[in-house]
Amino acid sequence: HSDVKALQKYGLKQSEEAVASRPTSTGEYRQPTSQKLIYSYNNNARGQVTDVVCPQKWSDTKQTPFLIGEEALHIKPSDKFRIHWPMRRGRLNLHDGPGGTLTAVMEDLETLWSAAIQTYLDIPIKDLKIYKVLLLVPDVFVHNHVKHMTDILLNKLGFGAAIVIQESVCATFGAGVGSACVVDIGDQKVSVCCVEDGNSTLKTRITMEYGGSDVTRCFHWLLQRSGFNPKEIDLNKVTDCNIMQEMKESYCHLDQDKTGIQDHSLLIRKPQQHIVKYPVKLGDEAIVAPMSLFHPELLGIMGPQLVRTQGRCTGDPEDPHDEFYLQMTSREAKLSKKKDTTESKDNSELNVMDDSQHQTQMDDDSNDAPDTLNVTDTVKSGRRGEEEETDVDTETVLQLMGIDQAILKSIERCGNDEIKKKMYSCIVVVGGGLKFEGAQQWLQYKVWVGMPPQYRLMLETMDVITRPKDMDPTFTCWKGAAVLACLDTAQELWIRQKEWKQFSVRMLRERAPFTW
């Protein structure tokens, strides 16, 4: 598509300029590698079939009606299996095709969780009633989806109790910090949120629909531009996507000091086939591909709703005291109070009038009854307008932006300068999408350059934590959830199976440690 190509070229130019404009550790500037030289070499390179056979085997599909996890990723293309992805872009994968309804996705999730618990944890489903579980939900979540997932855990699988908590809060527990701007860079989405003392701030939540898999495709596109396009790789196949992901993880970086053309040998491994070895030269492609996280135009992603913020609850018939009910009763209480105040004031004025004035006033009030109603309607309309403005403020339509700009936008929405200073001073990166060498320095540099000048003077330190406690950032949220489960304060957050069966979604409003 011409628009996509134009967008990618613009993003490529932006990324290359960003790399060229930042000095290396020696104070020098990078010199761009020769595109013609690299293309000439890679275009003439031929794959060499080695004697080594890839030890990975195709999954055995004869003995089971379904496969999960890694086994599902290694199904032979000739086998007639349909691969379902219950989660996509950080939320439930609802679509118009087969298996795309909410009911079907919930069944897939139940099957996935049930099989994983029995296979990898060796826990029979019948014993789950003596176990408790934590459900980590995205910062930008859909209320109905969280309700259905909780129902699977407590009703279908039969866990004894559950806590529902947001990923960003667990990230701060896992990183061992009280407050931070949490950046979760996953395979298919990037989410940013400011967490203060265990609370995820509503207006700061931003989720964008791109991630590590898009960087992989971008790297493949850059390799094609540099003349490397082996016939063995087709990104429409799951196994080939895995091969490209391995290449990205092996050769891509954000180290500003790694310059010049590098010689590599790329190995293409497919299950039960001979490994094919390709000689290849890599230049700036290795650093430009990860730079797409700062310049997402390079990814060539177009479409509506690529950026999401937290929406309001649409209401639930099982929750009579939902958000709409609370808003309505609150508004009626305010209007009633205002009406009482007005009547009291009118009565005070009437007490000082003589009989003739009193009669005239009563006649005027009777004639002006419609005007009084109109005023009330105007007040309601005004309040409704204020509420709509609040909604717009929370659900502002944002354009796709780099992770540094998303951090700046999220922190900008914090309540006051003191909180903003706190967020700028501690940025925690979790997820597996930014595990590139030199990523910490690049992110710190981009945020520092983009932040308002007054905060640079206010900050004593600015910590960008990409490996919390020297731990793989893909596990940070899970570790935080494990820590939370052990805290005494968490005991009041558990939703018991019996309570859920009796009160259902109302328990989430009562027990969830975030605004439902």
C-alpha positions as CSV (number, residue, x, y, z in Angstrom):
1,H,0.0,0.0,0.0
2,S,1.4,3.4,-1.0
3,D,0.4,5.1,2.2
4,V,2.1,2.5,4.3
5,K,5.3,2.7,2.3
6,A,5.3,6.5,2.6
7,L,4.8,6.2,6.3
8,Q,7.6,3.7,6.7
9,K,10.0,5.8,4.7
10,Y,9.2,8.8,6.8
11,G,9.8,6.7,10.0
12,L,13.0,5.4,8.5
13,K,14.3,8.9,7.9
14,Q,13.3,10.0,11.5
15,S,15.0,6.9,13.0
16,E,18.2,7.4,11.0
17,E,18.4,11.1,11.9
18,A,17.8,10.3,15.6
19,V,20.7,7.8,15.5
20,A,23.0,10.2,13.7
21,S,22.2,13.1,16.0
22,R,23.1,11.4,19.3
23,P,26.9,11.2,20.0
24,T,28.6,8.0,21.1
25,S,30.3,7.6,24.4
26,T,33.5,9.1,23.0
27,G,31.6,12.3,21.9
28,E,31.8,11.4,18.2
29,Y,28.9,10.9,15.9
30,R,28.0,7.7,14.0
31,Q,28.7,7.5,10.3
32,P,25.9,5.9,8.3
33,T,26.8,2.5,6.7
34,S,26.9,2.1,2.9
35,Q,23.5,0.8,1.8
36,K,24.8,0.0,-1.7
37,L,27.7,-2.1,-0.4
38,I,25.5,-4.1,2.0
39,Y,22.8,-4.6,-0.7
40,S,25.4,-5.8,-3.3
41,Y,26.8,-8.4,-0.9
42,N,23.5,-9.7,0.6
43,N,21.8,-9.9,-2.8
44,N,24.4,-12.3,-4.1
45,A,24.6,-14.4,-0.9
46,R,23.3,-17.9,-1.2
47,G,22.2,-20.2,1.6
48,Q,24.3,-23.2,2.5
49,V,22.4,-26.4,3.6
50,T,24.4,-27.9,6.5
51,D,24.6,-31.5,7.6
52,V,23.0,-30.6,10.9
53,V,19.3,-31.4,11.3
54,C,17.3,-29.1,13.6
55,P,16.4,-31.1,16.8
56,Q,13.0,-29.4,17.1
57,K,10.3,-31.8,16.1
58,W,6.8,-31.1,14.7
59,S,4.1,-31.5,17.3
60,D,2.2,-34.8,17.4
61,T,-1.4,-33.9,16.5
62,K,-2.7,-37.5,16.4
63,Q,-3.2,-38.1,20.0
64,T,-5.0,-35.0,21.2
65,P,-7.9,-32.7,20.1
66,F,-5.9,-29.6,20.9
67,L,-2.4,-28.3,21.7
68,I,-1.3,-25.3,23.7
69,G,1.8,-23.1,24.1
70,E,5.0,-24.1,22.3
71,E,3.4,-27.2,20.9
72,A,0.7,-25.2,19.1
73,L,3.5,-23.1,17.5
74,H,5.1,-26.1,16.0
75,I,2.2,-27.7,14.2
76,K,3.1,-28.9,10.7
77,P,1.4,-26.6,8.2
78,S,-0.1,-29.7,6.4
79,D,-2.0,-30.7,9.6
80,K,-5.5,-29.4,9.6
81,F,-5.5,-27.4,12.8
82,R,-6.8,-23.9,13.3
83,I,-4.6,-21.7,15.6
84,H,-6.6,-19.5,18.0
85,W,-5.1,-16.5,19.8
86,P,-7.3,-15.7,22.8
87,M,-5.4,-12.5,23.5
88,R,-4.3,-9.9,20.9
89,R,-2.9,-6.4,21.3
90,G,-3.3,-6.6,25.0
91,R,-6.9,-7.6,25.2
92,L,-9.3,-10.4,24.2
93,N,-9.1,-11.2,20.6
94,L,-12.7,-10.7,19.5
95,H,-13.2,-10.8,15.7
96,D,-15.7,-11.7,13.0
97,G,-14.1,-15.0,12.0
98,P,-14.5,-18.5,13.5
99,G,-13.8,-18.5,17.3
100,G,-14.0,-14.8,17.5
101,T,-17.1,-14.4,19.8
102,L,-16.7,-13.6,23.5
103,T,-18.1,-17.0,24.4
104,A,-15.6,-18.8,22.1
105,V,-12.7,-16.8,23.4
106,M,-13.7,-17.5,27.0
107,E,-13.8,-21.2,26.2
108,D,-10.4,-21.0,24.7
109,L,-9.0,-19.3,27.8
110,E,-10.6,-21.9,30.0
111,T,-9.1,-24.7,27.9
112,L,-5.7,-23.0,27.9
113,W,-5.6,-22.3,31.7
114,S,-6.9,-25.7,32.5
115,A,-4.4,-27.6,30.4
116,A,-1.5,-25.4,31.6
117,I,-2.3,-26.0,35.2
118,Q,-2.5,-29.7,34.8
119,T,0.4,-30.1,32.4
120,Y,3.0,-27.6,33.8
121,L,2.0,-27.3,37.5
122,D,0.8,-30.9,37.8
123,I,-2.3,-29.9,39.8
124,P,-5.6,-31.7,39.1
125,I,-8.5,-29.5,38.4
126,K,-10.5,-31.1,41.2
127,D,-8.0,-29.8,43.7
128,L,-8.1,-26.2,42.7
129,K,-10.7,-25.5,45.4
130,I,-7.9,-25.5,48.0
131,Y,-5.8,-23.0,45.9
132,K,-6.0,-19.3,45.4
133,V,-5.2,-17.4,42.3
134,L,-4.3,-13.8,41.2
135,L,-5.6,-12.4,37.9
136,L,-3.5,-9.7,36.4
137,V,-5.5,-7.4,34.2
138,P,-4.3,-4.7,31.8
139,D,-4.2,-1.1,32.9
140,V,-6.7,-0.2,30.2
141,F,-9.3,-3.0,30.7
142,V,-12.8,-3.8,29.6
143,H,-15.1,-4.4,32.6
144,N,-17.1,-7.1,31.0
145,H,-14.0,-9.0,30.0
146,V,-12.6,-8.9,33.5
147,K,-15.9,-10.2,34.9
148,H,-15.9,-13.2,32.5
149,M,-12.3,-14.1,33.3
150,T,-12.9,-13.9,37.0
151,D,-16.0,-16.1,36.5
152,I,-13.8,-18.7,34.7
153,L,-11.4,-18.8,37.6
154,L,-13.9,-19.0,40.4
155,N,-16.9,-20.8,38.8
156,K,-15.6,-22.9,35.9
157,L,-12.1,-23.9,37.2
158,G,-13.2,-23.7,40.8
159,F,-10.4,-21.8,42.6
160,G,-11.1,-21.2,46.3
161,A,-10.5,-17.4,46.0
162,A,-9.1,-14.8,43.6
163,I,-7.5,-11.3,43.6
164,V,-8.0,-9.1,40.6
165,I,-5.2,-6.5,40.2
166,Q,-3.6,-4.4,37.5
167,E,-0.3,-5.3,35.9
168,S,1.3,-1.9,36.5
169,V,0.7,-2.2,40.2
170,C,2.3,-5.6,40.3
171,A,5.2,-4.2,38.3
172,T,6.0,-1.7,41.1
173,F,5.8,-4.6,43.7
174,G,8.1,-6.7,41.5
175,A,10.6,-3.8,41.1
176,G,10.5,-2.9,44.7
177,V,9.5,0.7,44.3
178,G,6.5,2.5,45.8
179,S,5.8,4.9,42.9
180,A,6.9,4.9,39.3
181,C,5.9,5.5,35.7
182,V,5.5,1.9,34.5
183,V,6.2,1.1,30.8
184,D,5.1,-2.4,29.7
185,I,6.5,-3.3,26.3
186,G,5.1,-6.6,25.2
187,D,4.9,-8.6,22.0
188,Q,1.8,-6.8,20.6
189,K,1.2,-3.7,22.8
190,V,2.8,-1.0,24.7
191,S,1.1,0.4,27.9
192,V,2.2,3.3,30.0
193,C,0.7,4.2,33.4
194,C,1.7,6.2,36.5
195,V,1.5,4.3,39.8
196,E,1.6,6.1,43.1
197,D,1.6,4.2,46.3
198,G,0.0,1.2,44.8
199,N,-2.7,3.1,42.9
200,S,-2.9,3.2,39.1
201,T,-3.8,6.8,38.1
202,L,-6.8,6.6,35.8
203,K,-6.0,9.5,33.5
204,T,-2.4,8.4,32.9
205,R,-3.2,5.0,31.4
206,I,-2.3,4.7,27.7
207,T,-2.2,1.6,25.6
208,M,-0.8,1.5,22.1
209,E,-1.2,-1.4,19.6
210,Y,2.3,-2.1,18.6
211,G,5.1,-4.2,20.2
212,G,8.0,-6.6,19.8
213,S,6.4,-8.6,17.0
214,D,6.0,-5.4,14.9
215,V,9.7,-4.7,15.5
216,T,10.4,-8.2,14.2
217,R,8.5,-7.5,11.0
218,C,10.2,-4.1,10.7
219,F,13.6,-5.9,10.9
220,H,12.5,-8.3,8.2
221,W,11.5,-5.3,6.0
222,L,14.9,-3.6,6.6
223,L,16.7,-6.8,5.7
224,Q,14.8,-7.0,2.5
225,R,15.8,-3.4,1.7
226,S,19.5,-4.4,2.3
227,G,19.2,-7.3,-0.2
228,F,18.6,-10.2,2.3
229,N,15.4,-12.0,1.3
230,P,15.8,-15.8,1.7
231,K,13.0,-17.9,0.2
232,E,12.8,-20.0,3.3
233,I,11.2,-17.2,5.3
234,D,7.5,-16.4,5.0
235,L,6.1,-14.3,7.8
236,N,2.6,-15.6,7.1
237,K,3.8,-18.9,8.8
238,V,4.1,-19.1,12.6
239,T,7.4,-21.1,12.5
240,D,9.0,-18.5,10.2
241,C,7.9,-15.7,12.5
242,N,9.7,-17.5,15.3
243,I,12.9,-17.7,13.2
244,M,12.8,-13.9,12.5
245,Q,12.2,-13.2,16.2
246,E,15.3,-15.2,17.1
247,M,17.3,-13.2,14.6
248,K,16.0,-9.9,16.0
249,E,16.9,-11.0,19.5
250,S,20.4,-12.1,18.4
251,Y,21.5,-9.2,16.2
252,C,19.4,-6.1,17.0
253,H,20.6,-3.6,19.6
254,L,20.4,0.0,20.7
255,D,24.1,0.4,21.5
256,Q,25.2,3.7,20.0
257,D,28.9,2.6,20.1
258,K,28.3,-0.4,17.8
259,T,29.1,1.1,14.4
260,G,30.1,0.0,11.0
261,I,29.2,-3.1,8.9
262,Q,29.1,-6.4,10.8
263,D,29.5,-9.9,9.3
264,H,27.1,-12.5,10.6
265,S,25.9,-16.0,9.8
266,L,22.1,-16.3,10.0
267,L,20.9,-19.8,10.7
268,I,17.4,-20.8,9.5
269,R,16.1,-23.6,11.7
270,K,12.9,-25.5,10.9
271,P,11.7,-28.6,12.7
272,Q,13.2,-31.8,11.5
273,Q,14.9,-30.1,8.5
274,H,18.6,-29.4,7.7
275,I,19.7,-26.0,9.1
276,V,20.4,-23.5,6.3
277,K,23.3,-21.0,6.8
278,Y,23.3,-17.6,5.2
279,P,26.2,-15.1,5.3
280,V,24.9,-11.6,5.7
281,K,26.2,-8.1,6.3
282,L,24.3,-5.9,8.8
283,G,24.8,-2.2,9.1
284,D,22.5,0.4,10.6
285,E,19.5,-2.0,10.2
286,A,20.4,-3.6,13.5
287,I,19.9,-0.4,15.4
288,V,17.2,1.2,13.2
289,A,14.7,-1.6,13.7
290,P,14.5,-1.2,17.5
291,M,14.4,2.6,17.0
292,S,10.9,2.0,15.6
293,L,9.7,1.8,19.2
294,F,10.6,5.5,19.4
295,H,9.4,6.3,15.9
296,P,6.4,3.9,15.2
297,E,5.8,5.4,11.8
298,L,8.6,3.0,10.7
299,L,6.3,0.1,11.6
300,G,3.8,1.1,8.9
301,I,0.8,0.6,11.1
302,M,-2.4,2.3,10.1
303,G,-5.9,2.1,11.3
304,P,-8.5,3.3,13.8
305,Q,-8.1,3.1,17.6
306,L,-4.4,2.3,17.7
307,V,-4.2,4.2,21.0
308,R,-6.6,3.3,23.9
309,T,-7.3,5.0,27.2
310,Q,-9.5,3.8,30.0
311,G,-13.2,4.0,29.1
312,R,-16.2,4.1,31.5
313,C,-18.0,1.0,32.5
314,T,-21.0,0.3,30.2
315,G,-23.1,-1.0,33.0
316,D,-23.9,-4.5,34.1
317,P,-27.4,-6.0,34.9
318,E,-25.8,-7.9,37.8
319,D,-24.5,-4.7,39.4
320,P,-27.4,-2.5,40.3
321,H,-25.1,0.0,42.1
322,D,-22.8,0.5,39.1
323,E,-21.1,3.7,38.0
324,F,-24.3,5.1,36.2
325,Y,-26.4,4.5,39.3
326,L,-23.8,6.3,41.5
327,Q,-23.7,9.2,39.1
328,M,-27.4,9.5,38.9
329,T,-28.0,9.4,42.6
330,S,-25.2,11.8,43.2
331,R,-26.6,14.3,40.7
332,E,-30.1,14.0,42.1
333,A,-28.8,14.6,45.6
334,K,-27.0,17.7,44.5
335,L,-30.0,19.0,42.6
336,S,-32.3,18.3,45.6
337,K,-29.9,20.1,47.9
338,K,-29.8,23.1,45.5
339,K,-33.6,23.1,45.3
340,D,-34.0,23.0,49.1
341,T,-31.5,25.9,49.4
342,T,-33.5,27.9,46.8
343,E,-36.8,27.3,48.5
344,S,-35.4,28.2,51.9
345,K,-34.1,31.5,50.5
346,D,-37.5,32.2,48.9
347,N,-39.4,31.5,52.2
348,S,-37.1,33.9,54.0
349,E,-37.9,36.6,51.5
350,L,-41.7,35.9,51.8
351,N,-41.6,36.4,55.6
352,V,-40.8,40.1,55.3
353,M,-43.5,40.9,52.7
354,D,-46.9,42.3,53.5
355,D,-50.1,40.4,52.4
356,S,-50.5,42.1,49.1
357,Q,-46.9,41.5,48.2
358,H,-47.2,37.9,49.4
359,Q,-50.2,37.4,47.1
360,T,-48.4,39.0,44.1
361,Q,-45.4,36.8,44.7
362,M,-47.5,33.7,44.8
363,D,-49.2,34.6,41.5
364,D,-45.8,35.3,39.9
365,D,-44.5,31.9,41.1
366,S,-47.5,30.1,39.6
367,N,-47.1,31.9,36.2
368,D,-43.4,31.2,36.1
369,A,-43.5,27.5,36.8
370,P,-42.3,26.5,33.3
371,D,-39.4,28.9,33.7
372,T,-38.4,27.1,36.9
373,L,-38.4,23.8,35.2
374,N,-36.3,25.2,32.3
375,V,-33.7,26.4,34.8
376,T,-33.6,23.0,36.3
377,D,-33.1,21.4,32.9
378,T,-30.4,23.9,32.2
379,V,-28.6,22.9,35.4
380,K,-28.9,19.2,34.5
381,S,-27.7,20.0,31.0
382,G,-24.7,21.9,32.4
383,R,-23.8,19.0,34.7
384,R,-24.2,16.6,31.9
385,G,-21.9,18.8,29.8
386,E,-19.3,18.7,32.6
387,E,-19.5,14.9,32.8
388,E,-19.1,14.7,29.0
389,E,-16.0,17.0,29.3
390,T,-14.7,14.6,31.9
391,D,-15.2,11.7,29.6
392,V,-13.4,13.4,26.8
393,D,-10.5,14.3,29.0
394,T,-10.2,10.6,30.1
395,E,-10.8,9.1,26.7
396,T,-9.0,11.7,24.5
397,V,-8.3,10.3,21.0
398,L,-4.5,10.1,20.8
399,Q,-2.3,9.6,17.8
400,L,0.2,6.7,17.7
401,M,3.4,7.8,19.4
402,G,6.8,6.5,20.5
403,I,7.3,5.1,24.0
404,D,9.2,8.2,25.0
405,Q,6.3,10.5,23.9
406,A,3.8,8.2,25.6
407,I,5.8,8.4,28.9
408,L,5.8,12.2,28.6
409,K,2.1,12.3,27.8
410,S,1.2,10.0,30.7
411,I,3.3,11.9,33.3
412,E,1.8,15.2,31.9
413,R,-1.6,14.0,33.0
414,C,-0.6,13.6,36.7
415,G,-2.2,15.8,39.2
416,N,0.6,18.2,40.3
417,D,4.3,19.0,39.9
418,E,5.3,16.9,42.9
419,I,3.8,13.8,41.5
420,K,5.2,14.5,38.1
421,K,8.7,14.9,39.6
422,K,8.3,11.6,41.3
423,M,7.3,9.9,38.1
424,Y,10.2,11.4,36.1
425,S,12.6,10.2,38.7
426,C,11.6,6.6,38.4
427,I,10.6,4.9,35.2
428,V,10.2,1.1,35.3
429,V,10.3,-0.9,32.1
430,V,8.8,-4.4,32.1
431,G,7.9,-6.9,29.4
432,G,10.1,-8.5,26.8
433,G,9.9,-5.9,24.0
434,L,12.8,-3.7,24.9
435,K,15.5,-6.2,25.9
436,F,18.0,-4.7,23.6
437,E,21.6,-3.7,24.5
438,G,21.7,0.0,25.2
439,A,17.9,0.4,25.5
440,Q,18.1,2.0,29.0
441,Q,20.5,4.7,27.8
442,W,18.4,5.5,24.8
443,L,15.1,5.7,26.7
444,Q,16.6,7.9,29.4
445,Y,18.1,10.2,26.7
446,K,14.8,10.5,24.8
447,V,12.7,11.2,27.9
448,W,15.3,13.7,29.2
449,V,15.4,15.6,25.9
450,G,11.6,15.7,25.7
451,M,10.6,16.6,29.3
452,P,9.7,20.2,30.2
453,P,12.9,22.1,31.2
454,Q,11.7,23.0,34.7
455,Y,11.7,19.3,35.7
456,R,15.3,18.8,34.7
457,L,16.2,21.4,37.3
458,M,13.9,19.8,39.9
459,L,15.2,16.2,39.5
460,E,18.0,15.0,41.7
461,T,18.2,11.6,39.9
462,M,16.4,10.0,37.0
463,D,16.3,6.2,37.2
464,V,15.2,4.2,34.2
465,I,15.0,0.6,35.4
466,T,15.0,-1.9,32.5
467,R,16.1,-4.9,34.6
468,P,14.4,-4.6,38.0
469,K,16.6,-6.3,40.6
470,D,18.7,-7.8,37.8
471,M,15.7,-9.9,36.8
472,D,14.3,-10.7,33.4
473,P,11.7,-7.9,32.9
474,T,9.2,-10.4,31.4
475,F,8.8,-11.8,34.9
476,T,8.6,-8.6,36.9
477,C,4.8,-8.4,37.1
478,W,4.5,-12.1,38.0
479,K,7.0,-11.6,40.8
480,G,5.1,-8.6,42.0
481,A,1.9,-10.6,42.1
482,A,3.6,-13.3,44.2
483,V,4.9,-10.6,46.6
484,L,1.5,-9.1,46.9
485,A,-0.2,-12.4,47.7
486,C,2.1,-12.7,50.8
487,L,1.2,-9.3,52.3
488,D,-1.1,-9.0,55.3
489,T,-2.9,-6.1,53.6
490,A,-3.9,-8.4,50.7
491,Q,-6.1,-10.6,52.9
492,E,-9.0,-8.2,52.5
493,L,-8.7,-8.3,48.7
494,W,-9.5,-12.0,48.2
495,I,-12.9,-12.8,46.6
496,R,-14.1,-16.1,47.8
497,Q,-15.8,-18.6,45.5
498,K,-18.9,-18.6,47.6
499,E,-19.0,-14.8,47.6
500,W,-18.6,-14.7,43.8
501,K,-21.5,-17.1,43.3
502,Q,-23.7,-15.0,45.5
503,F,-22.8,-11.5,44.5
504,S,-20.9,-11.9,41.2
505,V,-19.5,-8.7,39.6
506,R,-20.5,-6.6,42.7
507,M,-17.5,-8.2,44.5
508,L,-15.1,-6.6,42.0
509,R,-16.5,-3.2,43.0
510,E,-16.0,-4.0,46.7
511,R,-12.7,-5.8,46.6
512,A,-10.7,-4.8,43.5
513,P,-7.8,-2.5,44.6
514,F,-8.5,-0.1,41.8
515,T,-11.4,2.1,40.7
516,W,-14.0,-0.3,39.1
